[in-house]
Amino acid sequence: MKRFYTLVEARGGDGGHEIFLDGRPVRTPAKAALQVPTPQLAAAIVAEWEAQGEKVEPRSMPLTGLANAAIDRIGPDRDAFVRGLSVYGETDLLCYRADSPAPLVDRQSEQWDPLLAWARHRFDIDFEVVEGLMHREQPAGTVDRLRKAVETRDAFALAGLSQLTTISGSLVIALALAEDAFDGDTAWSAATVDESWQIEQWGEDLDATRLLQSRRRDFEAALRFLKLLA
């Protein structure tokens, strides 16, 4: 849509920080007030709206989009959202390994084993790690404790955690980032081991590269969103 405002500002205090355009409150797609929990997230959302040109491009405002999701999608039915996100703990990317070639097997182990080791220590759990893509059930205690790690988070934290999980295919990677146990570059490298391997073997495909770049932008936006909640 065409830009219709001049002044963007955040107002609020301990109860939350609301975004205003020319003195009028911004509304989410479901018509709720766009109100976020921290001043630093509010400031970053203000910057997104200020950076718009003659047209407002929602795709260029990922923090606003995540805040909208937290308010409209997660907040009204948080328990159902937690259940859906927790399912990733049963099929985590890091637990499904290639059986060949040896360099790929080694690379997966090098980048994925430290993340699983962190999760084992952090949540006192263990994992079934298998070769191939055939589903293997994880121990019930593992699934339960990962679910509990998810359900302790509020709607805004769940919005960021969800995007990290769905992009990476790994709840462990998302939780490790949420708890500052690994940096973003290390996590992204782990999440894209297979894609990087394919590129090295067969060369870059322009469409695939663009898709990977788009995924990384969304991944980095979700990580930034979580950090702005702290």
C-alpha positions as CSV (number, residue, x, y, z in Angstrom):
1,M,0.0,0.0,0.0
2,K,1.0,3.6,-0.5
3,R,2.8,5.2,2.5
4,F,0.2,7.4,4.3
5,Y,2.1,8.6,7.4
6,T,4.9,10.9,8.3
7,L,5.7,10.4,12.0
8,V,6.3,7.0,13.6
9,E,6.7,6.7,17.4
10,A,6.5,4.2,20.2
11,R,4.6,5.1,23.4
12,G,4.4,3.1,26.6
13,G,5.9,1.9,29.8
14,D,6.0,-1.1,32.0
15,G,2.8,-2.5,30.5
16,G,4.1,-2.6,27.0
17,H,5.1,-0.3,24.1
18,E,2.6,0.6,21.4
19,I,3.4,1.8,17.9
20,F,1.8,5.0,16.5
21,L,1.7,6.5,13.0
22,D,0.9,10.2,13.0
23,G,-0.6,9.7,16.4
24,R,-2.9,6.8,15.4
25,P,-2.2,3.3,16.8
26,V,-1.0,0.7,14.4
27,R,-3.2,-2.3,14.2
28,T,-2.3,-6.0,13.5
29,P,-4.1,-7.8,10.7
30,A,-6.6,-9.0,13.3
31,K,-7.2,-5.3,14.4
32,A,-5.4,-5.6,17.8
33,A,-3.0,-2.9,19.0
34,L,0.6,-3.5,17.9
35,Q,2.0,-3.5,21.4
36,V,5.3,-5.2,22.2
37,P,7.0,-6.0,25.5
38,T,10.4,-4.2,25.3
39,P,11.4,-0.7,24.3
40,Q,14.2,-2.0,22.2
41,L,11.8,-4.1,20.1
42,A,9.5,-1.1,19.8
43,A,12.4,1.1,18.6
44,A,13.4,-1.5,16.0
45,I,9.8,-1.8,14.7
46,V,9.6,2.0,14.6
47,A,12.8,2.0,12.4
48,E,11.2,-0.5,10.0
49,W,8.2,1.7,9.5
50,E,10.4,4.8,9.2
51,A,12.5,3.1,6.5
52,Q,9.6,2.5,4.1
53,G,9.6,4.5,0.9
54,E,6.6,5.6,-1.1
55,K,5.1,2.2,-0.6
56,V,4.8,0.1,2.5
57,E,6.4,-3.3,1.8
58,P,5.4,-5.8,4.6
59,R,8.2,-8.2,3.4
60,S,10.8,-5.6,4.4
61,M,9.4,-5.4,8.0
62,P,10.1,-8.9,9.5
63,L,10.0,-7.7,13.1
64,T,6.6,-6.2,12.6
65,G,5.4,-9.5,11.1
66,L,6.7,-11.5,14.0
67,A,5.0,-9.2,16.5
68,N,1.8,-9.5,14.6
69,A,2.1,-13.3,14.7
70,A,2.7,-13.2,18.5
71,I,-0.4,-11.1,19.0
72,D,-2.8,-12.5,16.5
73,R,-1.9,-16.2,16.1
74,I,0.0,-17.3,19.2
75,G,-1.5,-15.2,22.0
76,P,-5.2,-16.4,21.5
77,D,-4.3,-20.1,21.6
78,R,-0.8,-20.4,23.1
79,D,-1.2,-24.0,24.3
80,A,-2.1,-25.3,20.8
81,F,0.9,-23.4,19.4
82,V,3.2,-24.9,22.0
83,R,2.0,-28.4,21.1
84,G,2.6,-27.8,17.4
85,L,6.1,-26.4,17.9
86,S,7.0,-29.2,20.3
87,V,6.4,-31.8,17.6
88,Y,9.8,-30.8,16.1
89,G,11.5,-32.3,19.1
90,E,10.3,-35.7,17.8
91,T,11.9,-35.3,14.3
92,D,14.8,-33.0,14.9
93,L,17.1,-32.5,11.9
94,L,20.2,-33.2,14.0
95,C,19.1,-36.7,14.7
96,Y,18.9,-37.9,11.1
97,R,22.3,-38.5,9.5
98,A,23.6,-39.4,6.1
99,D,25.3,-42.8,5.8
100,S,27.6,-41.7,3.0
101,P,29.7,-40.1,1.6
102,A,32.2,-40.1,4.5
103,P,33.0,-36.3,4.2
104,L,29.3,-35.4,4.6
105,V,28.9,-37.8,7.5
106,D,32.0,-36.2,9.2
107,R,30.7,-32.7,8.5
108,Q,27.3,-33.5,10.0
109,S,28.9,-34.9,13.1
110,E,31.3,-32.0,13.4
111,Q,28.5,-29.4,13.3
112,W,25.6,-31.3,14.9
113,D,27.2,-33.2,17.7
114,P,28.0,-30.1,19.7
115,L,24.4,-28.9,19.6
116,L,23.1,-32.3,20.7
117,A,25.7,-32.4,23.5
118,W,24.6,-29.0,24.7
119,A,20.9,-30.1,24.7
120,R,21.8,-33.3,26.6
121,H,23.5,-31.3,29.3
122,R,21.1,-28.4,29.4
123,F,17.9,-30.5,29.6
124,D,19.2,-33.8,31.0
125,I,18.0,-35.8,28.0
126,D,19.3,-38.1,25.3
127,F,18.6,-38.6,21.6
128,E,18.1,-41.5,19.2
129,V,20.5,-40.6,16.3
130,V,20.0,-42.7,13.2
131,E,21.3,-43.0,9.6
132,G,18.8,-42.2,6.9
133,L,15.3,-40.6,7.0
134,M,13.2,-43.4,8.5
135,H,11.4,-42.0,11.6
136,R,12.8,-43.2,14.9
137,E,10.9,-42.3,18.1
138,Q,12.8,-40.2,20.6
139,P,12.7,-41.2,24.3
140,A,9.5,-40.0,26.0
141,G,11.5,-38.0,28.5
142,T,13.3,-36.2,25.8
143,V,10.1,-35.1,24.1
144,D,8.5,-34.1,27.4
145,R,11.5,-32.0,28.5
146,L,11.8,-30.2,25.2
147,R,8.1,-29.5,25.3
148,K,8.5,-28.0,28.7
149,A,11.4,-25.8,27.4
150,V,9.0,-24.5,24.8
151,E,6.0,-23.9,27.0
152,T,8.0,-21.7,29.5
153,R,8.1,-19.0,26.8
154,D,5.6,-16.2,26.2
155,A,3.9,-15.5,22.9
156,F,6.6,-13.2,21.6
157,A,9.4,-15.5,22.4
158,L,7.4,-18.4,20.8
159,A,7.1,-16.3,17.6
160,G,10.8,-16.0,17.2
161,L,11.5,-19.6,18.4
162,S,8.9,-20.9,15.9
163,Q,10.5,-19.2,12.9
164,L,14.0,-20.4,13.9
165,T,12.7,-24.0,14.3
166,T,10.8,-24.2,11.0
167,I,13.6,-22.7,9.0
168,S,16.3,-24.9,10.5
169,G,14.2,-28.0,11.0
170,S,15.6,-28.2,14.4
171,L,14.1,-27.4,17.8
172,V,17.5,-27.9,19.4
173,I,19.1,-25.3,17.2
174,A,16.3,-22.8,18.0
175,L,16.5,-23.4,21.7
176,A,20.3,-23.1,21.7
177,L,20.0,-19.7,20.0
178,A,17.2,-18.6,22.3
179,E,19.5,-19.3,25.3
180,D,22.6,-17.8,23.7
181,A,24.5,-21.1,23.8
182,F,25.6,-20.7,20.1
183,D,26.0,-17.8,17.8
184,G,23.9,-17.2,14.7
185,D,26.6,-18.1,12.1
186,T,27.4,-21.4,13.8
187,A,23.7,-22.3,14.0
188,W,23.0,-21.3,10.4
189,S,26.0,-23.4,9.2
190,A,24.6,-26.4,11.2
191,A,21.1,-25.8,9.8
192,T,22.4,-25.8,6.2
193,V,25.0,-28.5,6.2
194,D,23.2,-30.5,3.5
195,E,22.5,-27.5,1.3
196,S,26.2,-26.4,1.5
197,W,27.3,-29.9,0.6
198,Q,25.1,-30.0,-2.4
199,I,26.4,-26.6,-3.6
200,E,30.0,-27.8,-3.2
201,Q,29.3,-31.0,-5.2
202,W,27.1,-29.6,-8.0
203,G,27.6,-25.9,-8.1
204,E,25.1,-23.1,-7.4
205,D,21.6,-23.0,-8.8
206,L,20.4,-19.4,-9.0
207,D,16.8,-20.1,-7.7
208,A,18.1,-22.3,-4.9
209,T,20.6,-19.7,-3.9
210,R,17.9,-17.0,-3.8
211,L,15.7,-19.2,-1.7
212,L,18.6,-20.0,0.7
213,Q,19.3,-16.2,1.0
214,S,15.7,-15.5,1.7
215,R,15.6,-18.2,4.4
216,R,18.7,-16.8,6.0
217,R,17.2,-13.3,6.1
218,D,14.2,-14.7,7.9
219,F,16.4,-16.8,10.2
220,E,18.5,-13.7,11.2
221,A,15.3,-11.6,11.7
222,A,13.9,-14.2,14.1
223,L,17.2,-14.3,16.0
224,R,17.3,-10.5,16.2
225,F,13.6,-10.5,17.3
226,L,14.5,-12.8,20.2
227,K,17.5,-10.7,21.2
228,L,15.3,-7.6,21.3
229,L,13.0,-9.2,23.8
230,A,15.9,-9.5,26.4
